Amino acid sequence: MSKSSGTANGGGVGVVGLLQVAFIVLKLCGVIDWSWWWVLAPTWIGAVLVILVVCGFVVAVLVGATTTRQKR
């Protein structure tokens, strides 16, 4: 019987997760005086990058479908 960690890649938190937790702890302890937008930046920057990649893929598929139709 094999152990399952509950995650798809078998990993733990990751670099972005650790950075996010570190920023939140530093903000709550008063060590940094950043806006909450910057404290939560690792999360929203990652989300924006995923959205941009998905949009780029959709555009590439649509352009490919359009050029395929025009060749017929």
VMD Tcl script that builds the backbone (N, CA, C; Angstrom):
set m [mol new atoms 216]
animate dup $m
set s [atomselect $m all]
$s set {name element resname resid chain x y z} {
  {N N MET 1 A 0.845 -1.170 0.000}
  {CA C MET 1 A 0.000 0.000 0.000}
  {C C MET 1 A 0.897 1.242 0.000}
  {N N SER 2 A 0.586 2.219 -0.854}
  {CA C SER 2 A 1.403 3.429 -0.940}
  {C C SER 2 A 0.742 4.571 -0.187}
  {N N LYS 3 A 1.575 5.448 0.313}
  {CA C LYS 3 A 1.062 6.625 1.017}
  {C C LYS 3 A 0.662 7.689 0.012}
  {N N SER 4 A -0.366 8.423 0.323}
  {CA C SER 4 A -0.788 9.532 -0.521}
  {C C SER 4 A -0.723 10.809 0.289}
  {N N SER 5 A -0.069 11.820 -0.269}
  {CA C SER 5 A 0.076 13.075 0.462}
  {C C SER 5 A -1.116 13.997 0.293}
  {N N GLY 6 A -2.013 13.678 -0.633}
  {CA C GLY 6 A -3.183 14.516 -0.832}
  {C C GLY 6 A -2.988 15.610 -1.863}
  {N N THR 7 A -1.779 15.743 -2.398}
  {CA C THR 7 A -1.545 16.733 -3.445}
  {C C THR 7 A -1.184 16.014 -4.734}
  {N N ALA 8 A -1.398 16.686 -5.834}
  {CA C ALA 8 A -1.180 16.071 -7.133}
  {C C ALA 8 A 0.292 15.770 -7.393}
  {N N ASN 9 A 1.184 16.670 -6.961}
  {CA C ASN 9 A 2.600 16.467 -7.248}
  {C C ASN 9 A 3.366 15.874 -6.077}
  {N N GLY 10 A 2.704 15.615 -4.978}
  {CA C GLY 10 A 3.365 15.024 -3.829}
  {C C GLY 10 A 4.203 16.007 -3.041}
  {N N GLY 11 A 4.148 17.278 -3.381}
  {CA C GLY 11 A 4.954 18.296 -2.714}
  {C C GLY 11 A 4.222 18.925 -1.544}
  {N N GLY 12 A 4.890 19.851 -0.942}
  {CA C GLY 12 A 4.326 20.554 0.198}
  {C C GLY 12 A 3.835 21.932 -0.191}
  {N N VAL 13 A 4.228 22.894 0.596}
  {CA C VAL 13 A 3.723 24.251 0.435}
  {C C VAL 13 A 4.318 24.940 -0.789}
  {N N GLY 14 A 5.589 24.910 -0.979}
  {CA C GLY 14 A 6.218 25.573 -2.112}
  {C C GLY 14 A 6.755 26.940 -1.750}
  {N N VAL 15 A 7.515 27.498 -2.656}
  {CA C VAL 15 A 8.205 28.763 -2.416}
  {C C VAL 15 A 7.218 29.919 -2.290}
  {N N VAL 16 A 6.240 29.969 -3.178}
  {CA C VAL 16 A 5.272 31.071 -3.148}
  {C C VAL 16 A 4.452 31.024 -1.862}
  {N N GLY 17 A 4.064 29.832 -1.441}
  {CA C GLY 17 A 3.307 29.689 -0.199}
  {C C GLY 17 A 4.102 30.115 1.018}
  {N N LEU 18 A 5.373 29.722 1.057}
  {CA C LEU 18 A 6.233 30.130 2.178}
  {C C LEU 18 A 6.442 31.636 2.193}
  {N N LEU 19 A 6.647 32.213 1.016}
  {CA C LEU 19 A 6.828 33.659 0.915}
  {C C LEU 19 A 5.566 34.387 1.379}
  {N N GLN 20 A 4.419 33.863 0.995}
  {CA C GLN 20 A 3.149 34.470 1.400}
  {C C GLN 20 A 2.983 34.445 2.913}
  {N N VAL 21 A 3.251 33.299 3.518}
  {CA C VAL 21 A 3.139 33.179 4.977}
  {C C VAL 21 A 4.134 34.102 5.668}
  {N N ALA 22 A 5.358 34.177 5.151}
  {CA C ALA 22 A 6.371 35.055 5.746}
  {C C ALA 22 A 5.935 36.515 5.692}
  {N N PHE 23 A 5.413 36.952 4.544}
  {CA C PHE 23 A 4.952 38.338 4.426}
  {C C PHE 23 A 3.808 38.638 5.386}
  {N N ILE 24 A 2.868 37.714 5.524}
  {CA C ILE 24 A 1.729 37.928 6.423}
  {C C ILE 24 A 2.199 38.018 7.869}
  {N N VAL 25 A 3.100 37.126 8.266}
  {CA C VAL 25 A 3.618 37.154 9.639}
  {C C VAL 25 A 4.370 38.454 9.898}
  {N N LEU 26 A 5.211 38.869 8.953}
  {CA C LEU 26 A 5.951 40.120 9.127}
  {C C LEU 26 A 5.012 41.320 9.213}
  {N N LYS 27 A 3.956 41.324 8.435}
  {CA C LYS 27 A 2.981 42.420 8.471}
  {C C LYS 27 A 2.253 42.444 9.814}
  {N N LEU 28 A 1.797 41.277 10.273}
  {CA C LEU 28 A 1.049 41.223 11.527}
  {C C LEU 28 A 1.921 41.542 12.737}
  {N N CYS 29 A 3.214 41.252 12.655}
  {CA C CYS 29 A 4.134 41.561 13.757}
  {C C CYS 29 A 4.635 43.003 13.706}
  {N N GLY 30 A 4.290 43.725 12.654}
  {CA C GLY 30 A 4.684 45.121 12.534}
  {C C GLY 30 A 6.101 45.326 12.039}
  {N N VAL 31 A 6.737 44.289 11.510}
  {CA C VAL 31 A 8.102 44.412 11.006}
  {C C VAL 31 A 8.122 45.171 9.690}
  {N N ILE 32 A 7.137 44.938 8.836}
  {CA C ILE 32 A 7.047 45.664 7.571}
  {C C ILE 32 A 5.782 46.510 7.591}
  {N N ASP 33 A 5.849 47.645 6.935}
  {CA C ASP 33 A 4.717 48.565 6.899}
  {C C ASP 33 A 4.195 48.671 5.468}
  {N N TRP 34 A 4.043 47.528 4.818}
  {CA C TRP 34 A 3.584 47.487 3.439}
  {C C TRP 34 A 2.071 47.496 3.392}
  {N N SER 35 A 1.550 47.902 2.250}
  {CA C SER 35 A 0.125 47.771 1.991}
  {C C SER 35 A -0.208 46.284 1.893}
  {N N TRP 36 A -1.459 45.943 2.210}
  {CA C TRP 36 A -1.881 44.538 2.114}
  {C C TRP 36 A -1.824 44.048 0.672}
  {N N TRP 37 A -1.930 44.973 -0.302}
  {CA C TRP 37 A -1.792 44.577 -1.712}
  {C C TRP 37 A -0.430 43.944 -1.957}
  {N N TRP 38 A 0.626 44.528 -1.375}
  {CA C TRP 38 A 1.975 43.988 -1.582}
  {C C TRP 38 A 2.239 42.770 -0.719}
  {N N VAL 39 A 1.630 42.727 0.457}
  {CA C VAL 39 A 1.786 41.551 1.314}
  {C C VAL 39 A 1.193 40.319 0.625}
  {N N LEU 40 A 0.070 40.499 -0.051}
  {CA C LEU 40 A -0.603 39.396 -0.738}
  {C C LEU 40 A -0.156 39.254 -2.191}
  {N N ALA 41 A 0.877 39.982 -2.590}
  {CA C ALA 41 A 1.349 39.959 -3.975}
  {C C ALA 41 A 1.736 38.573 -4.495}
  {N N PRO 42 A 2.390 37.717 -3.715}
  {CA C PRO 42 A 2.710 36.393 -4.272}
  {C C PRO 42 A 1.483 35.638 -4.766}
  {N N THR 43 A 0.355 35.824 -4.117}
  {CA C THR 43 A -0.864 35.134 -4.536}
  {C C THR 43 A -1.442 35.753 -5.794}
  {N N TRP 44 A -1.618 37.075 -5.806}
  {CA C TRP 44 A -2.288 37.667 -6.968}
  {C C TRP 44 A -1.385 37.740 -8.184}
  {N N ILE 45 A -0.082 37.848 -7.997}
  {CA C ILE 45 A 0.810 37.830 -9.156}
  {C C ILE 45 A 0.785 36.457 -9.817}
  {N N GLY 46 A 0.771 35.411 -9.003}
  {CA C GLY 46 A 0.661 34.059 -9.551}
  {C C GLY 46 A -0.637 33.849 -10.303}
  {N N ALA 47 A -1.729 34.361 -9.752}
  {CA C ALA 47 A -3.029 34.232 -10.412}
  {C C ALA 47 A -3.049 34.997 -11.738}
  {N N VAL 48 A -2.466 36.185 -11.756}
  {CA C VAL 48 A -2.418 36.983 -12.989}
  {C C VAL 48 A -1.591 36.267 -14.057}
  {N N LEU 49 A -0.486 35.665 -13.659}
  {CA C LEU 49 A 0.341 34.941 -14.625}
  {C C LEU 49 A -0.408 33.745 -15.219}
  {N N VAL 50 A -1.140 33.028 -14.389}
  {CA C VAL 50 A -1.931 31.896 -14.889}
  {C C VAL 50 A -2.992 32.382 -15.871}
  {N N ILE 51 A -3.669 33.472 -15.537}
  {CA C ILE 51 A -4.701 34.017 -16.422}
  {C C ILE 51 A -4.088 34.454 -17.755}
  {N N LEU 52 A -2.924 35.096 -17.718}
  {CA C LEU 52 A -2.265 35.523 -18.953}
  {C C LEU 52 A -1.866 34.337 -19.830}
  {N N VAL 53 A -1.373 33.274 -19.213}
  {CA C VAL 53 A -0.988 32.089 -19.982}
  {C C VAL 53 A -2.216 31.451 -20.618}
  {N N VAL 54 A -3.302 31.351 -19.864}
  {CA C VAL 54 A -4.537 30.767 -20.409}
  {C C VAL 54 A -5.070 31.629 -21.551}
  {N N CYS 55 A -5.071 32.946 -21.380}
  {CA C CYS 55 A -5.538 33.835 -22.453}
  {C C CYS 55 A -4.651 33.716 -23.692}
  {N N GLY 56 A -3.350 33.620 -23.501}
  {CA C GLY 56 A -2.448 33.444 -24.631}
  {C C GLY 56 A -2.711 32.144 -25.367}
  {N N PHE 57 A -2.994 31.079 -24.617}
  {CA C PHE 57 A -3.314 29.796 -25.231}
  {C C PHE 57 A -4.605 29.884 -26.030}
  {N N VAL 58 A -5.616 30.534 -25.472}
  {CA C VAL 58 A -6.902 30.677 -26.166}
  {C C VAL 58 A -6.721 31.483 -27.451}
  {N N VAL 59 A -5.959 32.565 -27.388}
  {CA C VAL 59 A -5.714 33.375 -28.583}
  {C C VAL 59 A -4.975 32.553 -29.633}
  {N N ALA 60 A -3.979 31.777 -29.217}
  {CA C ALA 60 A -3.231 30.949 -30.168}
  {C C ALA 60 A -4.135 29.919 -30.831}
  {N N VAL 61 A -5.027 29.319 -30.070}
  {CA C VAL 61 A -5.955 28.335 -30.636}
  {C C VAL 61 A -6.915 29.009 -31.612}
  {N N LEU 62 A -7.430 30.178 -31.245}
  {CA C LEU 62 A -8.361 30.885 -32.131}
  {C C LEU 62 A -7.676 31.334 -33.420}
  {N N VAL 63 A -6.454 31.817 -33.321}
  {CA C VAL 63 A -5.722 32.232 -34.514}
  {C C VAL 63 A -5.428 31.021 -35.384}
  {N N GLY 64 A -5.059 29.919 -34.771}
  {CA C GLY 64 A -4.803 28.701 -35.529}
  {C C GLY 64 A -6.049 28.189 -36.225}
  {N N ALA 65 A -7.190 28.269 -35.557}
  {CA C ALA 65 A -8.448 27.822 -36.164}
  {C C ALA 65 A -8.843 28.737 -37.313}
  {N N THR 66 A -8.601 30.025 -37.179}
  {CA C THR 66 A -8.947 30.984 -38.227}
  {C C THR 66 A -8.083 30.773 -39.468}
  {N N THR 67 A -6.785 30.573 -39.263}
  {CA C THR 67 A -5.920 30.380 -40.427}
  {C C THR 67 A -6.186 29.040 -41.107}
  {N N THR 68 A -6.608 28.041 -40.338}
  {CA C THR 68 A -6.947 26.745 -40.927}
  {C C THR 68 A -8.193 26.865 -41.802}
  {N N ARG 69 A -9.168 27.632 -41.345}
  {CA C ARG 69 A -10.400 27.823 -42.125}
  {C C ARG 69 A -10.129 28.595 -43.414}
  {N N GLN 70 A -9.215 29.583 -43.342}
  {CA C GLN 70 A -8.933 30.404 -44.513}
  {C C GLN 70 A -8.172 29.621 -45.585}
  {N N LYS 71 A -7.437 28.588 -45.215}
  {CA C LYS 71 A -6.696 27.792 -46.178}
  {C C LYS 71 A -7.597 26.855 -46.975}
  {N N ARG 72 A -8.769 26.561 -46.470}
  {CA C ARG 72 A -9.684 25.629 -47.160}
  {C C ARG 72 A -10.313 26.237 -48.343}
}
mol reanalyze $m
mol bondsrecalc $m
mol representation Tube
mol addrep $m
